[in-house]
Amino acid sequence: MQRYFMNLSYLGRNFHGWQRQPNAPSVQEALENALSTVLRAPVPIVGAGRTDAGVNATTMIAHFDLPAAAADTSRLIRAVNSIVGPEIAVRWIREVHPEAHARFDATSRTYHYYAHTGRNPFSGGLSWDAPENLDFGAMNEAAKLLLATSDFTSFAKLHTDAKTNICKVTRAEWRAPYPGERVPGAATWIFEITADRFLRNMVRAVVGTLVDVGRGKLTTGGFKEIINSRDRCAAGTSMPGTPLFLHRITYPYITE
């Protein structure tokens, strides 16, 4: 068997997340159906993670196996892209070693949550309409605490199959777009967070709690107390999914 990595992006608003669902459309299902149609055989794929309903990916990595090496991956990419529809785009497909794993070999994942201040009809829902008086400085002070946190139970969706809520966050910061950086919609702020792994709903819960700090409803000390409580009910409201993007995934044996 020959293993391949696939790099793709997708707009998530019409999908019920990445993972195949019994009664709802998913990105995984759309890709598996397209690959199976082109290759005339079932082709299961494994993604680097599971994005929730409505969440997007600038970059997602998935792997799949074929009984023999593909004769022309460029042709395979074109064929898959012609079937999956306009909301999914496969960028490259590469041969990798047989034990390579899209999920378990990833060393870090980065998410972006996009926001803008001032009402803007051109955001398309891909950027959150933030209050103009939101204190991003205070939110960044609170976000620094995430770098010293290991247990993210307070920001984890309840009753999931996760075996541990331990994560290592290496970056958590609200920032303006860099010069020339492409951002969706009308975004003027980006919450960028990088970790070795993420829990289900974690980023949206973190952002919602930081927004409480920015609104003045919560102090940095209160944010720390929420972390230490290990109680999801103590944290803020989960933010909408459509401004959230899985932005980057790193591997020790892949360079872009």
Secondary structure, 3 states (H helix, E strand, C coil): CEEEEEEEEECCCCCCCCCCCCCCCCHHHHHHHHHHHHHCCCCCCEECCCCCCCCEEEEEEEEEEECCCCCCHHHHHHHHHHHHCCCEEEEEEEEECCCCCCCCCCCEEEEEEEEEECCCCCCCCCCEEECCCCCHHHHHHHHHHHHHCCECHHHCCCCCCCCCCECCEEEEEEECCCCCCCCCCCCCEEEEEEECCCCCCHHHHHHHHHHHHHCCCCCHHHHHHHHHHCCHHHCCCCCCCCCEEEEEEEECCECC
